[in-house]
Structure formats: C-alpha cells, structure tokens
C-alpha cells in the first residue's frame, strides 16, 4: 500500500481507506498477509473488531464491521 500527497508534507497525521466491499477481507485474511498484530480485540469506541500493527512511525489500524469473523471496514494509517 502506498500513499502519496502533494506537496510533500511531514505533518500528515492520519490517512483512512474505506473498504469497497468487492473482495471479502476478514481478520483471518489480514493475519495471513501481515502476521500477528501488536493488539486486537473489540474497540472501546464502537465495539467492533480492530487489529493494530506497528510500522515505522505509524500504527496501522484494521477495522471490521462486527466481530472477529466480519468484513473489513477500514484501514487507518496513524502517525505516533
């Protein structure tokens, strides 16, 4: 996954990508692609399943529509 923006800005703090529902992506698929997350479980904010990975200066949050067997809802790249 690549993100580009113009002009180059070191102050970008958060980028969201919402799923288009064309391909079924579940927590199992994400785990197979990215390995075990730093943390996962029900979000305290909305009660839906969330996985968190660390990469460089960013956390990658993978949110799902329901429980740990549900469809992908979003990917969020957030600066520490």
ABEGO torsion letter per residue (X at the ends): XBBBBOBBBAABABBBBBBAGABBBBAAAAAAAAEBBABBEBBAAAGBBBBBBBBEABBBBBBBABBAABBBABBBBBBX
